[in-house]
Structures are given as structure tokens and as C-alpha cells.
């Protein structure tokens, strides 16, 4: 059986390849009478999600618009 030795930690120089950027996106979620949940494609446009929610309210019992702040890498 081999004897265990200490683990050597090597220092590695790293270059920054991405700068993080915060973005706000909106998504509309709708529930219909059969408890089926559907989502619209996320977008940066709140107005687009509001229009989608208005259209879906004709067919859904409940619609909500969710706001997400996400971190998107911006490559150099």
C-alpha cells in the first residue's frame, strides 16, 4: 500500500476573459383551467410581456409577469 503524501497546491496565473453584466429580463407565466403552466420567451421588454399577458388573459385563469436580474458575461 502506497504511503499518502501532502497535496501540492500550484499557483496558476489567470487572465480575465469575461466581464459580468447585470441585465433585467421579464417573462410571462400563464395557468389555464387544466392547471397547465406555460411561459412566454424571456425578453428585456416589459411592454412585450404585458401585451402577451393581456392576450393570454383571454384563455388563462391567471397570468403573472416575473422580473429576473441575471448576470450575463460580456466577452472581451
C-alpha positions in Angstrom: 0.0 0.0 0.0 1.4 3.4 -1.0 2.0 6.0 1.6 -0.1 9.1 1.3 1.9 12.4 0.7 0.9 16.0 1.2 -1.0 17.6 -1.7 1.0 20.3 -3.5 -1.0 23.4 -4.5 0.4 25.1 -7.5 -0.3 28.8 -8.2 -1.6 29.5 -11.8 -1.8 32.9 -13.4 -5.3 33.5 -14.8 -6.4 36.1 -17.4 -9.9 37.6 -17.2 -11.9 36.5 -20.2 -15.3 37.9 -19.3 -16.8 40.9 -17.5 -20.1 40.3 -15.8 -23.1 42.5 -16.8 -26.4 42.7 -15.0 -29.5 42.5 -17.2 -33.2 42.6 -16.3 -35.4 40.2 -18.1 -39.2 39.7 -17.9 -41.2 36.5 -18.5 -44.9 36.0 -18.5 -46.4 32.8 -16.9 -50.0 31.6 -17.6 -52.1 29.0 -15.9 -55.2 27.6 -17.7 -58.2 25.8 -16.4 -56.4 22.4 -16.6 -53.5 23.6 -14.4 -51.1 23.7 -17.3 -48.4 26.3 -16.9 -46.9 28.0 -20.0 -44.3 30.6 -20.3 -43.5 33.2 -22.9 -39.9 33.7 -24.2 -37.9 35.8 -21.7 -37.1 39.3 -23.0 -35.8 42.7 -21.9 -39.0 44.3 -22.9 -41.6 44.6 -20.1 -44.1 46.0 -22.6 -43.9 42.9 -24.7 -44.6 40.7 -21.7 -47.5 42.9 -20.7 -49.0 42.6 -24.2 -48.6 38.8 -24.1 -50.2 38.7 -20.6 -53.2 40.7 -21.9 -53.6 38.3 -24.9 -53.3 35.2 -22.7 -55.7 36.5 -20.1 -58.5 35.7 -22.6 -57.5 32.0 -22.4 -56.0 31.7 -18.9 -57.4 31.9 -15.5 -54.2 33.6 -14.1 -51.3 35.4 -15.7 -48.2 36.8 -14.0 -45.1 38.7 -15.2 -41.9 37.8 -13.4 -38.8 40.0 -13.3 -35.3 38.5 -13.1 -32.0 40.2 -12.7 -29.4 37.9 -14.3 -25.7 38.1 -14.7 -24.6 37.8 -18.3 -20.9 37.5 -19.2 -19.6 40.1 -21.7 -16.7 38.6 -23.5 -13.7 40.8 -24.4 
